[in-house]
Amino acid sequence: MVTDVLQFDQIFKVGGFLAVLVAALFLVQANRSKLSGRIAKGRRMQLSEVAALGPDTRAMLLAVDGTEFLVVTTKRQQPVITELAPAPAKPAVAQVAA
């Protein structure tokens, strides 16, 4: 029988543990933006985007201390790293009163 293998206190402990895990999951999901900001606060490198160019080729945008780099990797060759020029500032559009 089931009662011979599992006792009530064991079931109660497992249920309590699962309830704590579910509560922690909801707490982390509710505060995701605050937590991610604290985790990434002291980082100097940030991976902006990854795109597959082929079955074994990837292109990545990597930002290091505010400078962006394009990194292209393949399985058989060394990665190619190219510094990207900063994007030009968009000119302000003046509105003409009619």
N, CA, C and O atoms as a GROMACS GRO file, in nm:
protein
  392
    1MET      N    1   0.082  -0.119   0.000
    1MET     CA    2   0.000   0.000   0.000
    1MET      C    3   0.086   0.126   0.000
    1MET      O    4   0.205   0.121   0.033
    2VAL      N    5   0.027   0.236  -0.037
    2VAL     CA    6   0.098   0.364  -0.043
    2VAL      C    7   0.137   0.411   0.096
    2VAL      O    8   0.243   0.471   0.112
    3THR      N    9   0.056   0.386   0.196
    3THR     CA   10   0.087   0.431   0.331
    3THR      C   11   0.207   0.359   0.389
    3THR      O   12   0.270   0.409   0.483
    4ASP      N   13   0.241   0.242   0.336
    4ASP     CA   14   0.359   0.172   0.385
    4ASP      C   15   0.487   0.238   0.335
    4ASP      O   16   0.589   0.233   0.403
    5VAL      N   17   0.483   0.299   0.218
    5VAL     CA   18   0.602   0.359   0.159
    5VAL      C   19   0.615   0.506   0.199
    5VAL      O   20   0.724   0.549   0.238
    6LEU      N   21   0.508   0.582   0.192
    6LEU     CA   22   0.508   0.725   0.222
    6LEU      C   23   0.432   0.751   0.351
    6LEU      O   24   0.324   0.696   0.374
    7GLN      N   25   0.490   0.834   0.434
    7GLN     CA   26   0.422   0.874   0.556
    7GLN      C   27   0.371   1.016   0.540
    7GLN      O   28   0.416   1.090   0.452
    8PHE      N   29   0.276   1.053   0.624
    8PHE     CA   30   0.211   1.183   0.612
    8PHE      C   31   0.312   1.297   0.627
    8PHE      O   32   0.303   1.395   0.553
    9ASP      N   33   0.407   1.288   0.718
    9ASP     CA   34   0.502   1.397   0.739
    9ASP      C   35   0.594   1.414   0.617
    9ASP      O   36   0.638   1.525   0.589
   10GLN      N   37   0.625   1.306   0.546
   10GLN     CA   38   0.706   1.317   0.425
   10GLN      C   39   0.630   1.390   0.315
   10GLN      O   40   0.685   1.476   0.246
   11ILE      N   41   0.504   1.356   0.298
   11ILE     CA   42   0.421   1.424   0.199
   11ILE      C   43   0.405   1.571   0.235
   11ILE      O   44   0.410   1.657   0.147
   12PHE      N   45   0.388   1.601   0.363
   12PHE     CA   46   0.374   1.739   0.410
   12PHE      C   47   0.501   1.819   0.383
   12PHE      O   48   0.493   1.934   0.342
   13LYS      N   49   0.618   1.760   0.406
   13LYS     CA   50   0.746   1.829   0.383
   13LYS      C   51   0.766   1.857   0.234
   13LYS      O   52   0.808   1.967   0.197
   14VAL      N   53   0.738   1.761   0.150
   14VAL     CA   54   0.754   1.780   0.005
   14VAL      C   55   0.656   1.886  -0.046
   14VAL      O   56   0.693   1.970  -0.126
   15GLY      N   57   0.532   1.881   0.001
   15GLY     CA   58   0.433   1.982  -0.039
   15GLY      C   59   0.472   2.121   0.007
   15GLY      O   60   0.456   2.217  -0.068
   16GLY      N   61   0.524   2.134   0.127
   16GLY     CA   62   0.569   2.264   0.178
   16GLY      C   63   0.687   2.317   0.098
   16GLY      O   64   0.692   2.436   0.066
   17PHE      N   65   0.781   2.228   0.065
   17PHE     CA   66   0.896   2.269  -0.016
   17PHE      C   67   0.852   2.317  -0.154
   17PHE      O   68   0.902   2.419  -0.203
   18LEU      N   69   0.760   2.245  -0.217
   18LEU     CA   70   0.710   2.286  -0.348
   18LEU      C   71   0.635   2.419  -0.339
   18LEU      O   72   0.644   2.501  -0.431
   19ALA      N   73   0.562   2.441  -0.231
   19ALA     CA   74   0.490   2.568  -0.214
   19ALA      C   75   0.588   2.684  -0.201
   19ALA      O   76   0.564   2.792  -0.255
   20VAL      N   77   0.699   2.663  -0.129
   20VAL     CA   78   0.801   2.768  -0.115
   20VAL      C   79   0.866   2.796  -0.251
   20VAL      O   80   0.890   2.912  -0.284
   21LEU      N   81   0.894   2.693  -0.330
   21LEU     CA   82   0.952   2.713  -0.462
   21LEU      C   83   0.859   2.790  -0.554
   21LEU      O   84   0.904   2.879  -0.627
   22VAL      N   85   0.730   2.759  -0.553
   22VAL     CA   86   0.634   2.831  -0.637
   22VAL      C   87   0.622   2.976  -0.592
   22VAL      O   88   0.612   3.066  -0.676
   23ALA      N   89   0.623   3.001  -0.460
   23ALA     CA   90   0.618   3.139  -0.410
   23ALA      C   91   0.742   3.216  -0.453
   23ALA      O   92   0.733   3.333  -0.491
   24ALA      N   93   0.859   3.153  -0.448
   24ALA     CA   94   0.983   3.219  -0.492
   24ALA      C   95   0.978   3.249  -0.641
   24ALA      O   96   1.024   3.355  -0.684
   25LEU      N   97   0.922   3.159  -0.719
   25LEU     CA   98   0.909   3.181  -0.864
   25LEU      C   99   0.823   3.304  -0.892
   25LEU      O  100   0.862   3.388  -0.973
   26PHE      N  101   0.709   3.315  -0.826
   26PHE     CA  102   0.622   3.431  -0.848
   26PHE      C  103   0.688   3.560  -0.800
   26PHE      O  104   0.670   3.665  -0.861
   27LEU      N  105   0.764   3.554  -0.692
   27LEU     CA  106   0.833   3.671  -0.640
   27LEU      C  107   0.940   3.720  -0.738
   27LEU      O  108   0.953   3.840  -0.761
   28VAL      N  109   1.016   3.627  -0.794
   28VAL     CA  110   1.120   3.664  -0.891
   28VAL      C  111   1.057   3.719  -1.018
   28VAL      O  112   1.106   3.818  -1.073
   29GLN      N  113   0.950   3.658  -1.066
   29GLN     CA  114   0.885   3.708  -1.188
   29GLN      C  115   0.824   3.846  -1.168
   29GLN      O  116   0.825   3.928  -1.260
   30ALA      N  117   0.771   3.873  -1.050
   30ALA     CA  118   0.710   4.003  -1.023
   30ALA      C  119   0.815   4.114  -1.016
   30ALA      O  120   0.786   4.228  -1.050
   31ASN      N  121   0.937   4.081  -0.971
   31ASN     CA  122   1.043   4.181  -0.955
   31ASN      C  123   1.156   4.161  -1.056
   31ASN      O  124   1.271   4.192  -1.026
   32ARG      N  125   1.125   4.109  -1.172
   32ARG     CA  126   1.226   4.076  -1.273
   32ARG      C  127   1.307   4.198  -1.317
   32ARG      O  128   1.429   4.189  -1.329
   33SER      N  129   1.242   4.311  -1.341
   33SER     CA  130   1.314   4.429  -1.390
   33SER      C  131   1.409   4.484  -1.284
   33SER      O  132   1.520   4.526  -1.317
   34LYS      N  133   1.369   4.485  -1.160
   34LYS     CA  134   1.456   4.533  -1.052
   34LYS      C  135   1.576   4.441  -1.034
   34LYS      O  136   1.689   4.487  -1.016
   35LEU      N  137   1.552   4.311  -1.040
   35LEU     CA  138   1.660   4.215  -1.020
   35LEU      C  139   1.759   4.216  -1.136
   35LEU      O  140   1.880   4.209  -1.113
   36SER      N  141   1.712   4.226  -1.259
   36SER     CA  142   1.803   4.226  -1.374
   36SER      C  143   1.889   4.352  -1.374
   36SER      O  144   2.005   4.347  -1.416
   37GLY      N  145   1.835   4.464  -1.329
   37GLY     CA  146   1.914   4.586  -1.320
   37GLY      C  147   2.026   4.575  -1.219
   37GLY      O  148   2.136   4.625  -1.242
   38ARG      N  149   2.000   4.509  -1.108
   38ARG     CA  150   2.103   4.491  -1.006
   38ARG      C  151   2.210   4.392  -1.050
   38ARG      O  152   2.327   4.409  -1.017
   39ILE      N  153   2.170   4.292  -1.122
   39ILE     CA  154   2.266   4.190  -1.166
   39ILE      C  155   2.361   4.248  -1.271
   39ILE      O  156   2.481   4.220  -1.266
   40ALA      N  157   2.310   4.327  -1.364
   40ALA     CA  158   2.391   4.380  -1.474
   40ALA      C  159   2.456   4.514  -1.441
   40ALA      O  160   2.515   4.576  -1.529
   41LYS      N  161   2.447   4.560  -1.318
   41LYS     CA  162   2.492   4.693  -1.282
   41LYS      C  163   2.642   4.714  -1.304
   41LYS      O  164   2.681   4.816  -1.360
   42GLY      N  165   2.726   4.622  -1.262
   42GLY     CA  166   2.870   4.642  -1.270
   42GLY      C  167   2.936   4.580  -1.392
   42GLY      O  168   3.058   4.572  -1.397
   43ARG      N  169   2.861   4.537  -1.489
   43ARG     CA  170   2.918   4.470  -1.606
   43ARG      C  171   2.965   4.571  -1.709
   43ARG      O  172   2.901   4.673  -1.734
   44ARG      N  173   3.080   4.539  -1.769
   44ARG     CA  174   3.135   4.624  -1.873
   44ARG      C  175   3.099   4.576  -2.012
   44ARG      O  176   3.098   4.656  -2.106
   45MET      N  177   3.068   4.448  -2.026
   45MET     CA  178   3.033   4.392  -2.158
   45MET      C  179   2.886   4.353  -2.158
   45MET      O  180   2.832   4.306  -2.058
   46GLN      N  181   2.824   4.374  -2.272
   46GLN     CA  182   2.684   4.336  -2.289
   46GLN      C  183   2.663   4.285  -2.430
   46GLN      O  184   2.699   4.351  -2.527
   47LEU      N  185   2.605   4.166  -2.442
   47LEU     CA  186   2.573   4.108  -2.571
   47LEU      C  187   2.437   4.161  -2.615
   47LEU      O  188   2.335   4.131  -2.553
   48SER      N  189   2.436   4.240  -2.722
   48SER     CA  190   2.313   4.307  -2.765
   48SER      C  191   2.224   4.217  -2.848
   48SER      O  192   2.103   4.210  -2.826
   49GLU      N  193   2.284   4.147  -2.944
   49GLU     CA  194   2.203   4.068  -3.037
   49GLU      C  195   2.287   3.958  -3.098
   49GLU      O  196   2.408   3.974  -3.118
   50VAL      N  197   2.223   3.844  -3.129
   50VAL     CA  198   2.290   3.732  -3.196
   50VAL      C  199   2.202   3.692  -3.315
   50VAL      O  200   2.081   3.680  -3.303
   51ALA      N  201   2.268   3.672  -3.430
   51ALA     CA  202   2.195   3.630  -3.550
   51ALA      C  203   2.270   3.515  -3.616
   51ALA      O  204   2.392   3.518  -3.627
   52ALA      N  205   2.195   3.414  -3.660
   52ALA     CA  206   2.255   3.303  -3.733
   52ALA      C  207   2.266   3.341  -3.880
   52ALA      O  208   2.167   3.379  -3.944
   53LEU      N  209   2.387   3.331  -3.932
   53LEU     CA  210   2.408   3.362  -4.073
   53LEU      C  211   2.410   3.236  -4.159
   53LEU      O  212   2.398   3.244  -4.281
   54GLY      N  213   2.425   3.124  -4.097
   54GLY     CA  214   2.430   2.995  -4.166
   54GLY      C  215   2.429   2.885  -4.062
   54GLY      O  216   2.412   2.912  -3.943
   55PRO      N  217   2.447   2.761  -4.105
   55PRO     CA  218   2.441   2.651  -4.008
   55PRO      C  219   2.553   2.654  -3.906
   55PRO      O  220   2.536   2.604  -3.795
   56ASP      N  221   2.669   2.713  -3.939
   56ASP     CA  222   2.779   2.718  -3.844
   56ASP      C  223   2.840   2.857  -3.831
   56ASP      O  224   2.955   2.871  -3.786
   57THR      N  225   2.766   2.960  -3.869
   57THR     CA  226   2.816   3.098  -3.864
   57THR      C  227   2.720   3.184  -3.783
   57THR      O  228   2.598   3.180  -3.803
   58ARG      N  229   2.777   3.263  -3.692
   58ARG     CA  230   2.696   3.352  -3.607
   58ARG      C  231   2.754   3.492  -3.613
   58ARG      O  232   2.875   3.511  -3.623
   59ALA      N  233   2.667   3.591  -3.606
   59ALA     CA  234   2.706   3.731  -3.595
   59ALA      C  235   2.650   3.784  -3.464
   59ALA      O  236   2.534   3.762  -3.430
   60MET      N  237   2.736   3.853  -3.389
   60MET     CA  238   2.696   3.904  -3.258
   60MET      C  239   2.731   4.052  -3.247
   60MET      O  240   2.836   4.095  -3.295
   61LEU      N  241   2.644   4.129  -3.184
   61LEU     CA  242   2.674   4.268  -3.150
   61LEU      C  243   2.712   4.271  -3.004
   61LEU      O  244   2.633   4.233  -2.917
   62LEU      N  245   2.834   4.317  -2.976
   62LEU     CA  246   2.888   4.318  -2.841
   62LEU      C  247   2.924   4.461  -2.804
   62LEU      O  248   2.996   4.528  -2.879
   63ALA      N  249   2.875   4.509  -2.691
   63ALA     CA  250   2.907   4.644  -2.644
   63ALA      C  251   3.004   4.632  -2.527
   63ALA      O  252   2.976   4.563  -2.429
   64VAL      N  253   3.119   4.700  -2.538
   64VAL     CA  254   3.220   4.700  -2.432
   64VAL      C  255   3.250   4.846  -2.397
   64VAL      O  256   3.301   4.920  -2.480
   65ASP      N  257   3.218   4.885  -2.276
   65ASP     CA  258   3.240   5.022  -2.229
   65ASP      C  259   3.183   5.127  -2.324
   65ASP      O  260   3.245   5.231  -2.346
   66GLY      N  261   3.067   5.100  -2.381
   66GLY     CA  262   3.001   5.195  -2.469
   66GLY      C  263   3.042   5.186  -2.615
   66GLY      O  264   2.984   5.255  -2.699
   67THR      N  265   3.141   5.104  -2.648
   67THR     CA  266   3.184   5.086  -2.786
   67THR      C  267   3.127   4.955  -2.838
   67THR      O  268   3.136   4.852  -2.772
   68GLU      N  269   3.067   4.959  -2.957
   68GLU     CA  270   3.006   4.838  -3.014
   68GLU      C  271   3.101   4.769  -3.111
   68GLU      O  272   3.176   4.833  -3.185
   69PHE      N  273   3.096   4.635  -3.107
   69PHE     CA  274   3.177   4.552  -3.196
   69PHE      C  275   3.086   4.451  -3.264
   69PHE      O  276   2.989   4.403  -3.205
   70LEU      N  277   3.120   4.420  -3.389
   70LEU     CA  278   3.056   4.311  -3.462
   70LEU      C  279   3.150   4.192  -3.456
   70LEU      O  280   3.265   4.202  -3.500
   71VAL      N  281   3.103   4.081  -3.403
   71VAL     CA  282   3.183   3.960  -3.391
   71VAL      C  283   3.118   3.853  -3.478
   71VAL      O  284   3.001   3.820  -3.459
   72VAL      N  285   3.194   3.799  -3.574
   72VAL     CA  286   3.145   3.693  -3.662
   72VAL      C  287   3.227   3.568  -3.631
   72VAL      O  288   3.350   3.569  -3.641
   73THR      N  289   3.157   3.460  -3.594
   73THR     CA  290   3.225   3.335  -3.558
   73THR      C  291   3.180   3.222  -3.650
   73THR      O  292   3.065   3.216  -3.692
   74THR      N  293   3.275   3.134  -3.680
   74THR     CA  294   3.246   3.011  -3.754
   74THR      C  295   3.317   2.897  -3.683
   74THR      O  296   3.402   2.921  -3.597
   75LYS      N  297   3.282   2.775  -3.717
   75LYS     CA  298   3.341   2.660  -3.650
   75LYS      C  299   3.485   2.635  -3.691
   75LYS      O  300   3.563   2.585  -3.611
   76ARG      N  301   3.521   2.668  -3.813
   76ARG     CA  302   3.653   2.630  -3.865
   76ARG      C  303   3.754   2.744  -3.868
   76ARG      O  304   3.869   2.721  -3.904
   77GLN      N  305   3.715   2.866  -3.832
   77GLN     CA  306   3.805   2.981  -3.841
   77GLN      C  307   3.803   3.061  -3.713
   77GLN      O  308   3.714   3.045  -3.628
   78GLN      N  309   3.902   3.148  -3.700
   78GLN     CA  310   3.908   3.240  -3.587
   78GLN      C  311   3.796   3.343  -3.600
   78GLN      O  312   3.756   3.377  -3.711
   79PRO      N  313   3.744   3.394  -3.489
   79PRO     CA  314   3.640   3.497  -3.498
   79PRO      C  315   3.695   3.625  -3.558
   79PRO      O  316   3.812   3.659  -3.541
   80VAL      N  317   3.609   3.696  -3.629
   80VAL     CA  318   3.644   3.825  -3.688
   80VAL      C  319   3.573   3.932  -3.607
   80VAL      O  320   3.451   3.930  -3.593
   81ILE      N  321   3.652   4.026  -3.553
   81ILE     CA  322   3.597   4.131  -3.466
   81ILE      C  323   3.618   4.266  -3.536
   81ILE      O  324   3.730   4.300  -3.572
   82THR      N  325   3.510   4.341  -3.553
   82THR     CA  326   3.514   4.470  -3.620
   82THR      C  327   3.449   4.575  -3.531
   82THR      O  328   3.336   4.557  -3.486
   83GLU      N  329   3.522   4.684  -3.506
   83GLU     CA  330   3.464   4.792  -3.427
   83GLU      C  331   3.366   4.870  -3.513
   83GLU      O  332   3.397   4.905  -3.627
   84LEU      N  333   3.249   4.897  -3.460
   84LEU     CA  334   3.146   4.970  -3.534
   84LEU      C  335   3.154   5.118  -3.499
   84LEU      O  336   3.174   5.155  -3.383
   85ALA      N  337   3.136   5.202  -3.600
   85ALA     CA  338   3.135   5.346  -3.577
   85ALA      C  339   3.008   5.383  -3.502
   85ALA      O  340   2.904   5.321  -3.523
   86PRO      N  341   3.015   5.483  -3.416
   86PRO     CA  342   2.893   5.524  -3.345
   86PRO      C  343   2.787   5.574  -3.443
   86PRO      O  344   2.819   5.634  -3.545
   87ALA      N  345   2.664   5.547  -3.412
   87ALA     CA  346   2.553   5.590  -3.499
   87ALA      C  347   2.544   5.742  -3.497
   87ALA      O  348   2.554   5.803  -3.390
   88PRO      N  349   2.525   5.803  -3.613
   88PRO     CA  350   2.512   5.949  -3.615
   88PRO      C  351   2.384   5.992  -3.544
   88PRO      O  352   2.283   5.922  -3.547
   89ALA      N  353   2.392   6.106  -3.481
   89ALA     CA  354   2.275   6.159  -3.411
   89ALA      C  355   2.170   6.200  -3.512
   89ALA      O  356   2.202   6.255  -3.617
   90LYS      N  357   2.045   6.172  -3.480
   90LYS     CA  358   1.935   6.209  -3.569
   90LYS      C  359   1.910   6.359  -3.556
   90LYS      O  360   1.899   6.410  -3.445
   91PRO      N  361   1.900   6.429  -3.669
   91PRO     CA  362   1.876   6.574  -3.660
   91PRO      C  363   1.734   6.601  -3.609
   91PRO      O  364   1.639   6.528  -3.640
   92ALA      N  365   1.723   6.706  -3.532
   92ALA     CA  366   1.592   6.744  -3.481
   92ALA      C  367   1.508   6.801  -3.595
   92ALA      O  368   1.556   6.879  -3.676
   93VAL      N  369   1.382   6.761  -3.599
   93VAL     CA  370   1.292   6.808  -3.703
   93VAL      C  371   1.213   6.926  -3.646
   93VAL      O  372   1.143   6.913  -3.546
   94ALA      N  373   1.226   7.040  -3.713
   94ALA     CA  374   1.154   7.160  -3.668
   94ALA      C  375   1.010   7.153  -3.719
   94ALA      O  376   0.984   7.121  -3.835
   95GLN      N  377   0.920   7.184  -3.631
   95GLN     CA  378   0.779   7.185  -3.670
   95GLN      C  379   0.742   7.328  -3.710
   95GLN      O  380   0.772   7.424  -3.641
   96VAL      N  381   0.677   7.337  -3.823
   96VAL     CA  382   0.635   7.467  -3.876
   96VAL      C  383   0.489   7.489  -3.836
   96VAL      O  384   0.403   7.405  -3.861
   97ALA      N  385   0.464   7.604  -3.775
   97ALA     CA  386   0.326   7.637  -3.736
   97ALA      C  387   0.248   7.678  -3.860
   97ALA      O  388   0.295   7.758  -3.940
   98ALA      N  389   0.130   7.624  -3.875
   98ALA     CA  390   0.051   7.653  -3.995
   98ALA      C  391  -0.036   7.775  -3.973
   98ALA      O  392  -0.110   7.814  -4.063
   0.00000   0.00000   0.00000
